[in-house]
Amino acid sequence: MTTNIELREMSDEQLAATAKEAAQTLFRLRFQSQSERLNTPSEIRKNRRLIARIKTIQRERELAAK
């Protein structure tokens, strides 16, 4: 799991790639939760929060650039 400090040190391209990967993981976890039991149900929450953190940092950078 990446921390906020690690996320803030990433470039814009790295953040976008991490967000895409987290979204794909979240999709697979949601699909798996509907079809079978998840070993760790908390992974869904962790991925949602990671995506939210990344979007927050991207928005902060967007506003700072204006």
PDB file with one MODEL, atoms N, CA, C and O in Angstrom:
MODEL        1
ATOM      1  N   MET A   1       0.851  -1.188   0.000  1.00  0.00           N
ATOM      2  CA  MET A   1       0.000   0.000   0.000  1.00  0.00           C
ATOM      3  C   MET A   1       0.884   1.233   0.000  1.00  0.00           C
ATOM      4  O   MET A   1       1.841   1.322   0.768  1.00  0.00           O
ATOM      5  N   THR A   2       0.566   2.161  -0.846  1.00  0.00           N
ATOM      6  CA  THR A   2       1.345   3.385  -0.947  1.00  0.00           C
ATOM      7  C   THR A   2       0.778   4.444  -0.013  1.00  0.00           C
ATOM      8  O   THR A   2      -0.434   4.547   0.178  1.00  0.00           O
ATOM      9  N   THR A   3       1.671   5.215   0.554  1.00  0.00           N
ATOM     10  CA  THR A   3       1.263   6.277   1.466  1.00  0.00           C
ATOM     11  C   THR A   3       1.072   7.573   0.694  1.00  0.00           C
ATOM     12  O   THR A   3       1.414   7.672  -0.484  1.00  0.00           O
ATOM     13  N   ASN A   4       0.522   8.555   1.380  1.00  0.00           N
ATOM     14  CA  ASN A   4       0.306   9.855   0.738  1.00  0.00           C
ATOM     15  C   ASN A   4       1.626  10.487   0.328  1.00  0.00           C
ATOM     16  O   ASN A   4       1.712  11.124  -0.722  1.00  0.00           O
ATOM     17  N   ILE A   5       2.655  10.313   1.150  1.00  0.00           N
ATOM     18  CA  ILE A   5       3.957  10.896   0.834  1.00  0.00           C
ATOM     19  C   ILE A   5       4.511  10.274  -0.446  1.00  0.00           C
ATOM     20  O   ILE A   5       5.023  10.982  -1.312  1.00  0.00           O
ATOM     21  N   GLU A   6       4.408   8.961  -0.563  1.00  0.00           N
ATOM     22  CA  GLU A   6       4.880   8.286  -1.765  1.00  0.00           C
ATOM     23  C   GLU A   6       4.087   8.725  -2.986  1.00  0.00           C
ATOM     24  O   GLU A   6       4.656   8.913  -4.062  1.00  0.00           O
ATOM     25  N   LEU A   7       2.785   8.888  -2.829  1.00  0.00           N
ATOM     26  CA  LEU A   7       1.946   9.322  -3.949  1.00  0.00           C
ATOM     27  C   LEU A   7       2.304  10.734  -4.389  1.00  0.00           C
ATOM     28  O   LEU A   7       2.340  11.019  -5.586  1.00  0.00           O
ATOM     29  N   ARG A   8       2.567  11.617  -3.437  1.00  0.00           N
ATOM     30  CA  ARG A   8       2.904  13.002  -3.777  1.00  0.00           C
ATOM     31  C   ARG A   8       4.260  13.114  -4.462  1.00  0.00           C
ATOM     32  O   ARG A   8       4.498  14.066  -5.205  1.00  0.00           O
ATOM     33  N   GLU A   9       5.152  12.155  -4.225  1.00  0.00           N
ATOM     34  CA  GLU A   9       6.461  12.166  -4.869  1.00  0.00           C
ATOM     35  C   GLU A   9       6.404  11.655  -6.302  1.00  0.00           C
ATOM     36  O   GLU A   9       7.354  11.850  -7.061  1.00  0.00           O
ATOM     37  N   MET A  10       5.308  11.005  -6.686  1.00  0.00           N
ATOM     38  CA  MET A  10       5.171  10.462  -8.037  1.00  0.00           C
ATOM     39  C   MET A  10       4.905  11.565  -9.046  1.00  0.00           C
ATOM     40  O   MET A  10       4.362  12.619  -8.716  1.00  0.00           O
ATOM     41  N   SER A  11       5.302  11.296 -10.288  1.00  0.00           N
ATOM     42  CA  SER A  11       5.000  12.243 -11.362  1.00  0.00           C
ATOM     43  C   SER A  11       3.543  12.064 -11.773  1.00  0.00           C
ATOM     44  O   SER A  11       2.866  11.137 -11.328  1.00  0.00           O
ATOM     45  N   ASP A  12       3.079  12.957 -12.620  1.00  0.00           N
ATOM     46  CA  ASP A  12       1.691  12.877 -13.087  1.00  0.00           C
ATOM     47  C   ASP A  12       1.431  11.580 -13.850  1.00  0.00           C
ATOM     48  O   ASP A  12       0.372  10.968 -13.713  1.00  0.00           O
ATOM     49  N   GLU A  13       2.412  11.171 -14.656  1.00  0.00           N
ATOM     50  CA  GLU A  13       2.251   9.943 -15.434  1.00  0.00           C
ATOM     51  C   GLU A  13       2.197   8.720 -14.518  1.00  0.00           C
ATOM     52  O   GLU A  13       1.405   7.805 -14.743  1.00  0.00           O
ATOM     53  N   GLN A  14       3.042   8.709 -13.483  1.00  0.00           N
ATOM     54  CA  GLN A  14       3.048   7.589 -12.543  1.00  0.00           C
ATOM     55  C   GLN A  14       1.728   7.530 -11.780  1.00  0.00           C
ATOM     56  O   GLN A  14       1.198   6.446 -11.536  1.00  0.00           O
ATOM     57  N   LEU A  15       1.202   8.684 -11.407  1.00  0.00           N
ATOM     58  CA  LEU A  15      -0.082   8.728 -10.704  1.00  0.00           C
ATOM     59  C   LEU A  15      -1.197   8.179 -11.584  1.00  0.00           C
ATOM     60  O   LEU A  15      -2.043   7.412 -11.124  1.00  0.00           O
ATOM     61  N   ALA A  16      -1.192   8.572 -12.839  1.00  0.00           N
ATOM     62  CA  ALA A  16      -2.228   8.092 -13.757  1.00  0.00           C
ATOM     63  C   ALA A  16      -2.130   6.582 -13.935  1.00  0.00           C
ATOM     64  O   ALA A  16      -3.150   5.895 -13.970  1.00  0.00           O
ATOM     65  N   ALA A  17      -0.913   6.062 -14.045  1.00  0.00           N
ATOM     66  CA  ALA A  17      -0.726   4.621 -14.199  1.00  0.00           C
ATOM     67  C   ALA A  17      -1.161   3.872 -12.942  1.00  0.00           C
ATOM     68  O   ALA A  17      -1.773   2.808 -13.031  1.00  0.00           O
ATOM     69  N   THR A  18      -0.850   4.421 -11.783  1.00  0.00           N
ATOM     70  CA  THR A  18      -1.251   3.801 -10.519  1.00  0.00           C
ATOM     71  C   THR A  18      -2.764   3.814 -10.372  1.00  0.00           C
ATOM     72  O   THR A  18      -3.349   2.842  -9.896  1.00  0.00           O
ATOM     73  N   ALA A  19      -3.399   4.902 -10.773  1.00  0.00           N
ATOM     74  CA  ALA A  19      -4.860   4.998 -10.702  1.00  0.00           C
ATOM     75  C   ALA A  19      -5.509   3.978 -11.631  1.00  0.00           C
ATOM     76  O   ALA A  19      -6.494   3.337 -11.264  1.00  0.00           O
ATOM     77  N   LYS A  20      -4.961   3.829 -12.827  1.00  0.00           N
ATOM     78  CA  LYS A  20      -5.506   2.859 -13.786  1.00  0.00           C
ATOM     79  C   LYS A  20      -5.370   1.443 -13.245  1.00  0.00           C
ATOM     80  O   LYS A  20      -6.300   0.643 -13.345  1.00  0.00           O
ATOM     81  N   GLU A  21      -4.221   1.136 -12.675  1.00  0.00           N
ATOM     82  CA  GLU A  21      -3.989  -0.193 -12.113  1.00  0.00           C
ATOM     83  C   GLU A  21      -4.927  -0.462 -10.934  1.00  0.00           C
ATOM     84  O   GLU A  21      -5.467  -1.561 -10.805  1.00  0.00           O
ATOM     85  N   ALA A  22      -5.117   0.538 -10.082  1.00  0.00           N
ATOM     86  CA  ALA A  22      -6.010   0.379  -8.935  1.00  0.00           C
ATOM     87  C   ALA A  22      -7.454   0.197  -9.383  1.00  0.00           C
ATOM     88  O   ALA A  22      -8.198  -0.575  -8.779  1.00  0.00           O
ATOM     89  N   ALA A  23      -7.854   0.897 -10.430  1.00  0.00           N
ATOM     90  CA  ALA A  23      -9.217   0.754 -10.950  1.00  0.00           C
ATOM     91  C   ALA A  23      -9.439  -0.646 -11.516  1.00  0.00           C
ATOM     92  O   ALA A  23     -10.501  -1.239 -11.325  1.00  0.00           O
ATOM     93  N   GLN A  24      -8.438  -1.168 -12.208  1.00  0.00           N
ATOM     94  CA  GLN A  24      -8.551  -2.524 -12.746  1.00  0.00           C
ATOM     95  C   GLN A  24      -8.614  -3.549 -11.614  1.00  0.00           C
ATOM     96  O   GLN A  24      -9.388  -4.505 -11.678  1.00  0.00           O
ATOM     97  N   THR A  25      -7.810  -3.351 -10.592  1.00  0.00           N
ATOM     98  CA  THR A  25      -7.830  -4.251  -9.437  1.00  0.00           C
ATOM     99  C   THR A  25      -9.177  -4.194  -8.744  1.00  0.00           C
ATOM    100  O   THR A  25      -9.723  -5.224  -8.350  1.00  0.00           O
ATOM    101  N   LEU A  26      -9.717  -2.983  -8.593  1.00  0.00           N
ATOM    102  CA  LEU A  26     -11.021  -2.819  -7.963  1.00  0.00           C
ATOM    103  C   LEU A  26     -12.102  -3.535  -8.766  1.00  0.00           C
ATOM    104  O   LEU A  26     -12.980  -4.175  -8.187  1.00  0.00           O
ATOM    105  N   PHE A  27     -12.048  -3.434 -10.086  1.00  0.00           N
ATOM    106  CA  PHE A  27     -13.018  -4.127 -10.932  1.00  0.00           C
ATOM    107  C   PHE A  27     -12.954  -5.635 -10.712  1.00  0.00           C
ATOM    108  O   PHE A  27     -13.981  -6.293 -10.542  1.00  0.00           O
ATOM    109  N   ARG A  28     -11.730  -6.175 -10.717  1.00  0.00           N
ATOM    110  CA  ARG A  28     -11.574  -7.618 -10.505  1.00  0.00           C
ATOM    111  C   ARG A  28     -12.079  -8.036  -9.131  1.00  0.00           C
ATOM    112  O   ARG A  28     -12.712  -9.083  -8.993  1.00  0.00           O
ATOM    113  N   LEU A  29     -11.801  -7.220  -8.108  1.00  0.00           N
ATOM    114  CA  LEU A  29     -12.261  -7.553  -6.758  1.00  0.00           C
ATOM    115  C   LEU A  29     -13.781  -7.527  -6.668  1.00  0.00           C
ATOM    116  O   LEU A  29     -14.385  -8.395  -6.038  1.00  0.00           O
ATOM    117  N   ARG A  30     -14.398  -6.530  -7.298  1.00  0.00           N
ATOM    118  CA  ARG A  30     -15.862  -6.462  -7.282  1.00  0.00           C
ATOM    119  C   ARG A  30     -16.473  -7.646  -8.012  1.00  0.00           C
ATOM    120  O   ARG A  30     -17.455  -8.229  -7.553  1.00  0.00           O
ATOM    121  N   PHE A  31     -15.891  -7.996  -9.147  1.00  0.00           N
ATOM    122  CA  PHE A  31     -16.380  -9.138  -9.909  1.00  0.00           C
ATOM    123  C   PHE A  31     -16.222 -10.417  -9.097  1.00  0.00           C
ATOM    124  O   PHE A  31     -17.127 -11.249  -9.055  1.00  0.00           O
ATOM    125  N   GLN A  32     -15.084 -10.567  -8.460  1.00  0.00           N
ATOM    126  CA  GLN A  32     -14.814 -11.753  -7.653  1.00  0.00           C
ATOM    127  C   GLN A  32     -15.739 -11.816  -6.444  1.00  0.00           C
ATOM    128  O   GLN A  32     -16.162 -12.903  -6.050  1.00  0.00           O
ATOM    129  N   SER A  33     -16.056 -10.682  -5.856  1.00  0.00           N
ATOM    130  CA  SER A  33     -16.924 -10.681  -4.679  1.00  0.00           C
ATOM    131  C   SER A  33     -18.342 -11.113  -5.027  1.00  0.00           C
ATOM    132  O   SER A  33     -19.047 -11.670  -4.186  1.00  0.00           O
ATOM    133  N   GLN A  34     -18.765 -10.858  -6.265  1.00  0.00           N
ATOM    134  CA  GLN A  34     -20.099 -11.262  -6.683  1.00  0.00           C
ATOM    135  C   GLN A  34     -20.165 -12.737  -7.079  1.00  0.00           C
ATOM    136  O   GLN A  34     -21.197 -13.389  -6.919  1.00  0.00           O
ATOM    137  N   SER A  35     -19.064 -13.243  -7.590  1.00  0.00           N
ATOM    138  CA  SER A  35     -19.086 -14.618  -8.072  1.00  0.00           C
ATOM    139  C   SER A  35     -18.626 -15.630  -7.030  1.00  0.00           C
ATOM    140  O   SER A  35     -19.050 -16.785  -7.056  1.00  0.00           O
ATOM    141  N   GLU A  36     -17.768 -15.206  -6.121  1.00  0.00           N
ATOM    142  CA  GLU A  36     -17.268 -16.111  -5.090  1.00  0.00           C
ATOM    143  C   GLU A  36     -16.852 -15.307  -3.867  1.00  0.00           C
ATOM    144  O   GLU A  36     -16.921 -14.078  -3.859  1.00  0.00           O
ATOM    145  N   ARG A  37     -16.425 -16.011  -2.852  1.00  0.00           N
ATOM    146  CA  ARG A  37     -15.986 -15.360  -1.622  1.00  0.00           C
ATOM    147  C   ARG A  37     -14.608 -14.733  -1.794  1.00  0.00           C
ATOM    148  O   ARG A  37     -13.719 -15.316  -2.415  1.00  0.00           O
ATOM    149  N   LEU A  38     -14.445 -13.543  -1.236  1.00  0.00           N
ATOM    150  CA  LEU A  38     -13.139 -12.892  -1.231  1.00  0.00           C
ATOM    151  C   LEU A  38     -12.363 -13.331   0.004  1.00  0.00           C
ATOM    152  O   LEU A  38     -12.934 -13.496   1.082  1.00  0.00           O
ATOM    153  N   ASN A  39     -11.062 -13.516  -0.161  1.00  0.00           N
ATOM    154  CA  ASN A  39     -10.231 -13.852   0.998  1.00  0.00           C
ATOM    155  C   ASN A  39     -10.086 -12.662   1.930  1.00  0.00           C
ATOM    156  O   ASN A  39     -10.102 -12.808   3.152  1.00  0.00           O
ATOM    157  N   THR A  40      -9.945 -11.483   1.337  1.00  0.00           N
ATOM    158  CA  THR A  40      -9.801 -10.258   2.123  1.00  0.00           C
ATOM    159  C   THR A  40     -10.768  -9.201   1.600  1.00  0.00           C
ATOM    160  O   THR A  40     -10.428  -8.456   0.681  1.00  0.00           O
ATOM    161  N   PRO A  41     -11.963  -9.125   2.169  1.00  0.00           N
ATOM    162  CA  PRO A  41     -12.949  -8.145   1.703  1.00  0.00           C
ATOM    163  C   PRO A  41     -12.500  -6.694   1.884  1.00  0.00           C
ATOM    164  O   PRO A  41     -13.002  -5.802   1.200  1.00  0.00           O
ATOM    165  N   SER A  42     -11.566  -6.454   2.792  1.00  0.00           N
ATOM    166  CA  SER A  42     -11.112  -5.080   3.030  1.00  0.00           C
ATOM    167  C   SER A  42     -10.306  -4.533   1.854  1.00  0.00           C
ATOM    168  O   SER A  42     -10.083  -3.324   1.782  1.00  0.00           O
ATOM    169  N   GLU A  43      -9.867  -5.384   0.939  1.00  0.00           N
ATOM    170  CA  GLU A  43      -9.111  -4.921  -0.225  1.00  0.00           C
ATOM    171  C   GLU A  43      -9.939  -3.987  -1.103  1.00  0.00           C
ATOM    172  O   GLU A  43      -9.394  -3.070  -1.718  1.00  0.00           O
ATOM    173  N   ILE A  44     -11.239  -4.212  -1.165  1.00  0.00           N
ATOM    174  CA  ILE A  44     -12.103  -3.333  -1.963  1.00  0.00           C
ATOM    175  C   ILE A  44     -12.038  -1.919  -1.402  1.00  0.00           C
ATOM    176  O   ILE A  44     -11.860  -0.959  -2.151  1.00  0.00           O
ATOM    177  N   ARG A  45     -12.181  -1.788  -0.092  1.00  0.00           N
ATOM    178  CA  ARG A  45     -12.136  -0.475   0.555  1.00  0.00           C
ATOM    179  C   ARG A  45     -10.767   0.183   0.366  1.00  0.00           C
ATOM    180  O   ARG A  45     -10.684   1.382   0.103  1.00  0.00           O
ATOM    181  N   LYS A  46      -9.700  -0.598   0.499  1.00  0.00           N
ATOM    182  CA  LYS A  46      -8.353  -0.047   0.349  1.00  0.00           C
ATOM    183  C   LYS A  46      -8.137   0.495  -1.060  1.00  0.00           C
ATOM    184  O   LYS A  46      -7.539   1.557  -1.231  1.00  0.00           O
ATOM    185  N   ASN A  47      -8.618  -0.223  -2.062  1.00  0.00           N
ATOM    186  CA  ASN A  47      -8.461   0.237  -3.443  1.00  0.00           C
ATOM    187  C   ASN A  47      -9.299   1.475  -3.727  1.00  0.00           C
ATOM    188  O   ASN A  47      -8.843   2.384  -4.421  1.00  0.00           O
ATOM    189  N   ARG A  48     -10.514   1.520  -3.200  1.00  0.00           N
ATOM    190  CA  ARG A  48     -11.354   2.718  -3.390  1.00  0.00           C
ATOM    191  C   ARG A  48     -10.681   3.936  -2.777  1.00  0.00           C
ATOM    192  O   ARG A  48     -10.674   5.013  -3.372  1.00  0.00           O
ATOM    193  N   ARG A  49     -10.123   3.766  -1.600  1.00  0.00           N
ATOM    194  CA  ARG A  49      -9.458   4.895  -0.927  1.00  0.00           C
ATOM    195  C   ARG A  49      -8.182   5.310  -1.650  1.00  0.00           C
ATOM    196  O   ARG A  49      -7.861   6.498  -1.705  1.00  0.00           O
ATOM    197  N   LEU A  50      -7.451   4.345  -2.206  1.00  0.00           N
ATOM    198  CA  LEU A  50      -6.251   4.672  -2.971  1.00  0.00           C
ATOM    199  C   LEU A  50      -6.620   5.508  -4.198  1.00  0.00           C
ATOM    200  O   LEU A  50      -5.959   6.501  -4.502  1.00  0.00           O
ATOM    201  N   ILE A  51      -7.668   5.103  -4.889  1.00  0.00           N
ATOM    202  CA  ILE A  51      -8.123   5.857  -6.057  1.00  0.00           C
ATOM    203  C   ILE A  51      -8.534   7.273  -5.646  1.00  0.00           C
ATOM    204  O   ILE A  51      -8.225   8.235  -6.349  1.00  0.00           O
ATOM    205  N   ALA A  52      -9.220   7.403  -4.527  1.00  0.00           N
ATOM    206  CA  ALA A  52      -9.638   8.726  -4.043  1.00  0.00           C
ATOM    207  C   ALA A  52      -8.429   9.587  -3.697  1.00  0.00           C
ATOM    208  O   ALA A  52      -8.415  10.781  -3.997  1.00  0.00           O
ATOM    209  N   ARG A  53      -7.416   8.998  -3.071  1.00  0.00           N
ATOM    210  CA  ARG A  53      -6.201   9.753  -2.740  1.00  0.00           C
ATOM    211  C   ARG A  53      -5.524  10.253  -4.011  1.00  0.00           C
ATOM    212  O   ARG A  53      -5.099  11.406  -4.083  1.00  0.00           O
ATOM    213  N   ILE A  54      -5.428   9.389  -5.003  1.00  0.00           N
ATOM    214  CA  ILE A  54      -4.770   9.768  -6.255  1.00  0.00           C
ATOM    215  C   ILE A  54      -5.539  10.886  -6.942  1.00  0.00           C
ATOM    216  O   ILE A  54      -4.937  11.849  -7.417  1.00  0.00           O
ATOM    217  N   LYS A  55      -6.860  10.771  -7.001  1.00  0.00           N
ATOM    218  CA  LYS A  55      -7.666  11.818  -7.640  1.00  0.00           C
ATOM    219  C   LYS A  55      -7.558  13.137  -6.888  1.00  0.00           C
ATOM    220  O   LYS A  55      -7.570  14.203  -7.504  1.00  0.00           O
ATOM    221  N   THR A  56      -7.452  13.079  -5.576  1.00  0.00           N
ATOM    222  CA  THR A  56      -7.294  14.293  -4.779  1.00  0.00           C
ATOM    223  C   THR A  56      -5.977  14.981  -5.106  1.00  0.00           C
ATOM    224  O   THR A  56      -5.940  16.197  -5.291  1.00  0.00           O
ATOM    225  N   ILE A  57      -4.902  14.215  -5.178  1.00  0.00           N
ATOM    226  CA  ILE A  57      -3.591  14.785  -5.493  1.00  0.00           C
ATOM    227  C   ILE A  57      -3.584  15.352  -6.903  1.00  0.00           C
ATOM    228  O   ILE A  57      -3.018  16.421  -7.134  1.00  0.00           O
ATOM    229  N   GLN A  58      -4.205  14.651  -7.852  1.00  0.00           N
ATOM    230  CA  GLN A  58      -4.275  15.154  -9.229  1.00  0.00           C
ATOM    231  C   GLN A  58      -5.046  16.468  -9.281  1.00  0.00           C
ATOM    232  O   GLN A  58      -4.652  17.387 -10.000  1.00  0.00           O
ATOM    233  N   ARG A  59      -6.124  16.568  -8.537  1.00  0.00           N
ATOM    234  CA  ARG A  59      -6.922  17.799  -8.524  1.00  0.00           C
ATOM    235  C   ARG A  59      -6.153  18.940  -7.872  1.00  0.00           C
ATOM    236  O   ARG A  59      -6.222  20.078  -8.338  1.00  0.00           O
ATOM    237  N   GLU A  60      -5.418  18.649  -6.795  1.00  0.00           N
ATOM    238  CA  GLU A  60      -4.616  19.678  -6.144  1.00  0.00           C
ATOM    239  C   GLU A  60      -3.576  20.237  -7.111  1.00  0.00           C
ATOM    240  O   GLU A  60      -3.357  21.447  -7.175  1.00  0.00           O
ATOM    241  N   ARG A  61      -2.937  19.334  -7.866  1.00  0.00           N
ATOM    242  CA  ARG A  61      -1.935  19.781  -8.833  1.00  0.00           C
ATOM    243  C   ARG A  61      -2.570  20.585  -9.954  1.00  0.00           C
ATOM    244  O   ARG A  61      -1.988  21.557 -10.434  1.00  0.00           O
ATOM    245  N   GLU A  62      -3.757  20.182 -10.370  1.00  0.00           N
ATOM    246  CA  GLU A  62      -4.471  20.910 -11.423  1.00  0.00           C
ATOM    247  C   GLU A  62      -4.803  22.324 -10.958  1.00  0.00           C
ATOM    248  O   GLU A  62      -4.637  23.281 -11.715  1.00  0.00           O
ATOM    249  N   LEU A  63      -5.268  22.461  -9.724  1.00  0.00           N
ATOM    250  CA  LEU A  63      -5.608  23.787  -9.207  1.00  0.00           C
ATOM    251  C   LEU A  63      -4.363  24.630  -8.977  1.00  0.00           C
ATOM    252  O   LEU A  63      -4.399  25.845  -9.171  1.00  0.00           O
ATOM    253  N   ALA A  64      -3.276  24.015  -8.572  1.00  0.00           N
ATOM    254  CA  ALA A  64      -2.037  24.754  -8.339  1.00  0.00           C
ATOM    255  C   ALA A  64      -1.438  25.260  -9.651  1.00  0.00           C
ATOM    256  O   ALA A  64      -0.753  26.283  -9.669  1.00  0.00           O
ATOM    257  N   ALA A  65      -1.693  24.554 -10.736  1.00  0.00           N
ATOM    258  CA  ALA A  65      -1.166  24.947 -12.036  1.00  0.00           C
ATOM    259  C   ALA A  65      -1.891  26.160 -12.610  1.00  0.00           C
ATOM    260  O   ALA A  65      -1.346  26.852 -13.470  1.00  0.00           O
ATOM    261  N   LYS A  66      -3.119  26.428 -12.145  1.00  0.00           N
ATOM    262  CA  LYS A  66      -3.894  27.552 -12.674  1.00  0.00           C
ATOM    263  C   LYS A  66      -3.468  28.865 -12.103  1.00  0.00           C
ATOM    264  O   LYS A  66      -4.031  29.902 -12.454  1.00  0.00           O
TER     265      LYS A  66
ENDMDL
END
